[in-house]
Amino acid sequence: MKNYASEVYDVSDLQKILNIGRKQAYQLVNSNSFHTIKVGSRIKIPKAIFHAWLNGQQVATRTIQLNTLN
């Protein structure tokens, strides 16, 4: 089975890549500028979508909410 974990970023990854603070990173992922996936309380960002957005390409802007059973 393919490991998809390496194909997504966490909010903390965006902080490091963009050299921004935690609050700014959350504002960015909640701005609907690009596609995000919410798994419970965690936010995941597909790397391909993020890099397309970063390079100025038009990208999908929807958010998928996945509820987890804990």
C-alpha positions in Angstrom: 0.0 0.0 0.0 1.2 3.5 -0.9 2.3 5.8 2.0 0.3 9.0 1.4 1.7 10.8 4.5 4.6 12.0 2.4 2.3 13.7 0.0 0.8 16.2 2.4 2.0 19.0 4.6 0.9 20.0 8.1 0.4 23.6 9.2 3.8 23.4 10.9 5.4 22.5 7.6 3.9 25.7 6.0 5.3 27.7 8.9 8.8 26.5 8.1 8.5 26.7 4.3 7.1 30.3 4.4 9.0 31.4 7.5 5.7 32.6 9.2 4.2 32.3 12.6 1.6 29.8 13.7 -1.2 32.3 13.7 -0.3 33.4 10.1 -0.1 29.8 9.0 -3.6 29.0 10.3 -5.0 32.2 8.8 -3.5 31.1 5.4 -5.0 27.6 5.5 -8.4 29.0 6.6 -8.4 31.6 3.8 -9.6 29.2 1.2 -6.6 30.1 -1.0 -6.0 26.4 -1.7 -7.4 22.9 -1.1 -7.1 21.6 2.5 -8.2 18.4 4.2 -9.4 18.4 7.8 -9.0 15.2 9.6 -10.6 15.7 13.0 -8.8 18.7 14.3 -5.8 18.3 12.1 -5.3 20.2 8.8 -3.5 18.6 5.9 -2.4 20.3 2.7 -1.6 18.3 -0.4 2.0 19.2 -1.5 1.1 19.4 -5.2 -1.7 21.9 -4.5 0.4 24.0 -2.2 3.3 24.2 -4.6 1.0 25.1 -7.5 -0.5 27.9 -5.3 3.0 29.0 -4.3 4.0 29.2 -7.9 1.0 31.4 -8.8 -1.0 28.7 -10.5 -4.8 28.6 -10.1 -5.7 25.8 -7.7 -8.8 24.2 -6.2 -10.1 26.0 -3.1 -12.4 23.4 -1.4 -12.0 22.0 2.1 -12.8 18.4 2.9 -13.8 17.6 6.5 -13.2 14.0 7.7 -14.5 13.1 11.1 -12.4 10.6 13.0 -13.6 8.1 15.5 -11.5 8.3 18.7 
